Amino acid sequence: MLYQVQRQSGTRRFYTEVRSCIKIPYTTVREMKLRYPDESFIIIGEIGGLSCASKDADMLCVGDGKVLPILPRGSLIRPFEWVIGYIEVQKDHYVAVIGGIIHLFISLWHIIKRSTGN
C-alpha cells in the first residue's frame, strides 16, 4: 500500500532519512503525548531504521514524489535506535520515525561527503 505524508499542525521538526537523504516533517514524541494523552493513535510501521524492508513492504510517498519503504513495527535495533517522532499518513494513523546515535554519524558523513564534492 502507498501512503502519503499528511499536513500536520503544531511544532514540526525535519527528519533526514539516512539512506536517501530525503527530508520529512514529523511531530515529536513530546507533542504526540500532548495531542494523544491516552495514546489513541495507530502506528502502522516505522521509517528510518537500519533494518532492510521486504520487497512487498508498504511505501511512504513524500511531497516530491520520492518513496521510502515502511518497515514493520519493532524493527528498530535497541539500544542504538529509538522512536523520535511520528508522521501522519491518515487520520489517527502514523508512521514512527526512528533515530539514534548511528543515524547522527551517518547524517554527518553525508554532510561531509556533500561538502567535499565526492
N, C-alpha and C positions, 0 to 999 in steps of 0.2 A: 504494500500500500504506500502511496505517496502522500506525505503530509507537508503542509506549508506553515511557515512561521507566521503567527498572528500578531497583529499590533497589540502591544501591551502598554498599559498606563503605569504611571509611577516611575520611581527611580530605576533606571536600567544601566547595566554595565555591558561592555562588549567583550565577548569571548573570542579568541582566535584559535580555531581548530588546528591542532598541531601538524596534521598530515597535509592538509590542503591550504593552510593559512587563510581560510575564509573567516571573516569577522561576522559574528552573530550577536544581536542584542539578547540579553537574558535578564531575568529577575532574580535577585539574590535570595538565598535561603532565609535570611532575616526578614525580608519583605514578604516572602511567602508565608512565614509564620504569622505575620500580622494580618495578611489577607485571608488566610485559612487557618485560624487558631485550632480548629478541630481536625485539620489535615484532610478535608473533604474533597481533595482533588485526586485525579487518577494519573499515575506515571506509566506511560506506555513503553518507555525504554530509555536508553542513555546515548549521548553522543560525546565524542572526545576521548573516550577511553583508549588505552593502548591495545586492547584486545582486538582481534580481527572479526569482522562481521561475516555472517554466512552469505551465500550467493543469493538466497531468497529473502534477505532482510528488508524490512521496511526502509523507506528513504525519507529524508527531510530536505525539502526544496527551499533554498534561501532566496532572497529577493532577486538576485541577478541570474537566476536560472540554474545555478550550480546545485548539486545534490550531495548529501552526506548520508552514509549508512547509519541506521539506528541500531545500536547494539541492544541485546536483551538486558533486562534488569539484572543487577548483580554481577555484571561483567567487569566491574572495576577491580583493580588489584590493590587490596588493602595491605599495608598502611600507606602505600605510595600514592594512591588516588582517593579522592573523596568527592562528594556532590558539592558544587559551589553555587548552583542556582538551577533555574528551570526556564524552559522555553515553551510558551503556549502554542499548541498546534490545533486545538479545538477548544470549545467551551469546557473548562474544568479538566482538560486533558493536556498533560505536559510531558516534555522530554527532559530528563535530568541532564545537567551539564556537568561533566567530570573534569576536575582539575587536580593539580598536585605538584609536588616538587619536580618530578620528571618533566612535566609539561612546561614548567618555568624554564628549565635548561634547554629543552627543545625549541621553545619560542625564542630564547636568546640566541641560540645557534642560527635560527632562520634570519633574525635581525642582522647578526654579524655577517652572515653569508650574503644577504642582500646589499649591505652597505659596502662590502668589498667588491661587489660586482661579479661574484662567482656563481 
